[in-house]
Amino acid sequence: MVQIERVQTGLRIERNLLKVLKGLAEYLDMPLGELVEGITLHVFEGKAPFSGETLQKIEQLKAVYDLTLTAQDAHRLVEK
């Protein structure tokens, strides 16, 4: 185990993306913050954070919460 110190942060994120992340955290039975940490650490190392089964669940959650954003949209988002 690696000892860490967590801090509270005010993170602004697109509404439907947050819904998908919360649903995925619930599905994986983990806190949202730990899910985001895991995703980030994997991506920083150029590794895929999810198995095929988890990716299928993400697709289901995206459909449920009407998340249509893609990676291409990441740098083109404009708030209402």
C-alpha positions in Angstrom: 0.0 0.0 0.0 1.1 3.5 -0.8 0.2 6.2 1.8 -1.3 9.4 0.2 -3.0 12.6 1.3 -6.2 13.5 -0.4 -7.6 17.0 -0.7 -11.0 18.4 -1.4 -11.3 20.3 -4.6 -14.0 22.2 -6.5 -14.0 20.4 -9.9 -16.3 21.7 -12.7 -17.3 19.1 -15.2 -20.0 18.6 -17.9 -23.3 17.4 -16.3 -23.8 14.2 -18.3 -20.2 13.2 -18.1 -20.4 13.5 -14.3 -23.6 11.3 -14.3 -21.8 8.6 -16.3 -18.7 8.8 -13.9 -21.0 8.5 -10.9 -22.9 5.6 -12.4 -19.6 3.9 -13.2 -18.2 4.4 -9.7 -21.4 2.9 -8.3 -21.1 -0.1 -10.7 -17.5 -0.6 -9.7 -18.4 -0.1 -6.0 -15.8 2.7 -5.4 -15.9 6.4 -4.5 -15.9 8.8 -7.4 -12.6 10.4 -6.4 -10.9 7.0 -6.5 -12.3 6.3 -9.9 -11.0 9.6 -11.3 -7.6 8.9 -9.6 -7.4 5.5 -11.2 -8.3 6.8 -14.7 -5.8 9.6 -14.4 -2.9 7.4 -13.3 -3.6 4.9 -16.1 -3.8 7.6 -18.7 -0.6 9.4 -17.5 1.2 6.1 -18.2 -0.4 5.6 -21.6 -2.4 2.6 -20.4 -6.1 1.9 -20.9 -8.0 2.2 -17.6 -10.8 -0.1 -18.4 -11.5 -3.7 -19.4 -13.7 -4.6 -22.3 -16.6 -5.5 -19.9 -16.3 -2.1 -18.2 -16.2 -0.3 -21.5 -19.5 -2.0 -22.4 -21.0 -0.7 -19.1 -19.7 2.8 -19.9 -21.5 2.6 -23.3 -24.7 1.6 -21.5 -24.3 4.5 -19.0 -23.6 7.0 -21.9 -26.9 5.9 -23.5 -28.9 6.2 -20.3 -27.5 9.7 -19.5 -27.4 10.9 -23.1 -23.7 11.6 -23.1 -22.7 12.2 -26.8 -19.4 14.0 -26.2 -16.2 12.4 -27.5 -12.5 13.0 -27.1 -12.6 15.2 -30.2 -15.0 17.6 -28.3 -12.6 18.0 -25.4 -11.0 21.2 -26.5 -14.1 22.7 -28.2 -16.5 22.9 -25.2 -18.3 26.1 -24.6 -20.6 26.8 -21.6 -24.1 28.0 -22.0 
